[in-house]
Amino acid sequence: MAFVDRLIGLASPKAALRRAMELTEQRRFTEAFALLAVAARSGSVDANYRIALAYLQGLGVPVSQSEGVEWLRKAAERGSVEAQTMLAALCLHGLAGGEEAETAGGAPAASRLFAAVALKGPDFQSAMKWARLAADAGSAEGQALVGYLRTQGPEEMHDLEDAHRWYERSASGGCPQGALGYALSLFQRSSDEAAQCKAVEHLRVAAEAGLPTAIHLLATMTERGIGVTRDPGAAIDLYRRAAEGGVRAAQVQWGRALIEGRYVKQDPITGESWLRRAALAGDSEAAAAVGDLYSGNGASPKDYAEAAGWYRKAAESGHRAAARALGTLYLTGAGVARDESEATHWLRVAADAGDSSSQVDLANLILQGGGNVDDPRRIVGWFGQGATVGDPVAAFNLGLCLAKGIGVKRDQKLAIEWIRWAAATLPEAQHAYAQMLAEGRAAPPDLQGARSWLALAADAGILDAQVALAEMMLNGRGGPRNIRGALALFEKAAAKGHSGAMFALGAIHGGGHGLPPDREAAKGWFQAAAEAGHGQAQLMFGKYLANGVAGQRDLAKARSWFECAAAQGVTLRDDEIHGQAPSNR
């Protein structure tokens, strides 16, 4: 048969090309290549193109990118639309470029055979040249490439109107990539329902052709009901298909759906594997989601060390929520060694990216003496920008900076103005404003006003406000005395773990506040507050133990609690230190 094939090649180049194609279908690539070479020497453009494919795919010859590109160029220059289209795509991906392959030069064919084209990044100019030739010749693929270059190429190539026309021609020619580009162009040009429906039609064509990006976009449109009837269940199945096609954003959606059991049977293990796949491929949202799973926001057991690794991966890619989460882990020492410097760094990264919670966290660190020299001015800038556009949280924090002189000259009057404005909606600001009124900052004290603002903050659940209001009610400051109301507020705050409220309850039940003494109850509250770290309560509990109030005397335990109080700076007398029985004041 080889002898017959040689005779065919000698007799007719066209016959040689036909026979080469038959041999290729039979996967007899080496024999086919010999006939392609015969046809190419006789001037067959199609043979040039097929030789290029043989070199690029290693069919009958060793793979050689440089030879493949060189033969593509020969075919393209002689009018092969297929070669022009493929050469444009290779130039776009940095696999070809210029008029000659860089390593080819004038080198002999033998040396070029094993050479690779030097990669220098996309050659947009060459890509446009070849794509335009193919497009003008009617290639739907070439038209799609021209549309792509007009939208995604360098700025000097941008022409959205021209891109729209080429995408429309390509879509009409049945090219899936053209249909995708045309759909995106329609979405960008108009938001009316008719345009959206038309865009979805073309998007569906591209999705049915198997383009993963189109499938993902169709899933998004289906989930939101844009240009198509809203169908979350169908959207989830589309996300699955796009995820299997390698679209990372779809892998995140599909993974979360499996973890949550949303419109699909719940499968947390498989769901996490999809999130991990996307995260390892560089998707910061997926990495942050895996971090959340291990920090207690999923079915996985808590593993803060594992969470920290994923948060870092996401944070290093610019994910601000992950940066804040990582900063919090360093601040608390969960899963990583406690490191205030690292915590400050990651909170600063998140804050610089606009995360308002991180800005507040960083400000609190500055108040405690952390951060860099430039941080206070930066923080004031953040809060100032937010306050001027009506953000009450920013206004509140700007007021605190002004009150404390953080990053700006101290100005109590201006501080009160900003905090008063924020207090209209923010309970924390209501509490702070009440304190400023009670202390008489920048104006005479206003106890009645302070009490009314504390009542608002207390109703909103601010524990310190509940305790402060209870104290004013107990002592009749800023309004009538109300012992029962004060007692109820102290008990409410104590139930939430407020040690100051516990101490106050011990004092009230100890006597002298208008209620019958209940020393056993007082001792219990003093003990609870002492165990929560309240210095004065530690002193009082020690006195109760030393005096044997509501129980037997226990001088050893009393001495221990006196020492705890002393460590917090609460002054003790010698008789208290040595366990003598002082009077119960």
Stockholm file with secondary structure:
# STOCKHOLM 1.0

chainA/1-585         MAFVDRLIGLASPKAALRRAMELTEQRRFTEAFALLAVAARSGSVDANYRIALAYLQGLGVPVSQSEGVEWLRKAAERGSVEAQTMLAALCLHGLAGGEEAETAGGAPAASRLFAAVALKGPDFQSAMKWARLAADAGSAEGQALVGYLRTQGPEEMHDLEDAHRWYERSASGGCPQGALGYALSLFQRSSDEAAQCKAVEHLRVAAEAGLPTAIHLLATMTERGIGVTRDPGAAIDLYRRAAEGGVRAAQVQWGRALIEGRYVKQDPITGESWLRRAALAGDSEAAAAVGDLYSGNGASPKDYAEAAGWYRKAAESGHRAAARALGTLYLTGAGVARDESEATHWLRVAADAGDSSSQVDLANLILQGGGNVDDPRRIVGWFGQGATVGDPVAAFNLGLCLAKGIGVKRDQKLAIEWIRWAAATLPEAQHAYAQMLAEGRAAPPDLQGARSWLALAADAGILDAQVALAEMMLNGRGGPRNIRGALALFEKAAAKGHSGAMFALGAIHGGGHGLPPDREAAKGWFQAAAEAGHGQAQLMFGKYLANGVAGQRDLAKARSWFECAAAQGVTLRDDEIHGQAPSNR
#=GR chainA/1-585 SS CHHHHHHHHHHCHHHHHHHHHHHHHTTCHHHHHHHHHHHHHTTCHHHHHHHHHHHHHTSSSCCCHHHHHHHHHHHHHTTCHHHHHHHHHHHHTTSSCSSSCTTTTTCCHHHHHTCCCCCCSCCHHHHHHHHHHHHHTTCHHHHHHHHHHHHHSCGGGCCHHHHHHHHHHHHHTTCHHHHHHHHHHHHHHCCSHHHHHHHHHHHHHHHHTTCHHHHHHHHHHHHHTSSSCCCHHHHHHHHHHHHHTTCHHHHHHHHHHHHHTSSSCCCHHHHHHHHHHHHHTTCHHHHHHHHHIIIIISSSCCCHHHHHHHHHHHHTTTCHHHHHHHHHHHHHTSSSCCCHHHHHHHHHHHHHTTCHHHHHHHHHHHHTTCSCTTHHHHHHHHHHHHHHTTCHHHHHHHHHHHHHTSSSCCCHHHHHHHHHHHTTTCHHHHHHHHHHHHHTTTSCCCHHHHHHHHHHHHHTTCHHHHHHHHHHHHHTCSSCCCHHHHHHHHHHHHHTTCHHHHHHHHHHHTSSSSSCCCHHHHHHHHHHHHHTTCHHHHHHHHHHHHHTTTSCCCHHHHHHHHHHHHHTTCCCCHHHHTTCCCCCC
#=GC SS_cons         CHHHHHHHHHHCHHHHHHHHHHHHHTTCHHHHHHHHHHHHHTTCHHHHHHHHHHHHHTSSSCCCHHHHHHHHHHHHHTTCHHHHHHHHHHHHTTSSCSSSCTTTTTCCHHHHHTCCCCCCSCCHHHHHHHHHHHHHTTCHHHHHHHHHHHHHSCGGGCCHHHHHHHHHHHHHTTCHHHHHHHHHHHHHHCCSHHHHHHHHHHHHHHHHTTCHHHHHHHHHHHHHTSSSCCCHHHHHHHHHHHHHTTCHHHHHHHHHHHHHTSSSCCCHHHHHHHHHHHHHTTCHHHHHHHHHIIIIISSSCCCHHHHHHHHHHHHTTTCHHHHHHHHHHHHHTSSSCCCHHHHHHHHHHHHHTTCHHHHHHHHHHHHTTCSCTTHHHHHHHHHHHHHHTTCHHHHHHHHHHHHHTSSSCCCHHHHHHHHHHHTTTCHHHHHHHHHHHHHTTTSCCCHHHHHHHHHHHHHTTCHHHHHHHHHHHHHTCSSCCCHHHHHHHHHHHHHTTCHHHHHHHHHHHTSSSSSCCCHHHHHHHHHHHHHTTCHHHHHHHHHHHHHTTTSCCCHHHHHHHHHHHHHTTCCCCHHHHTTCCCCCC
//
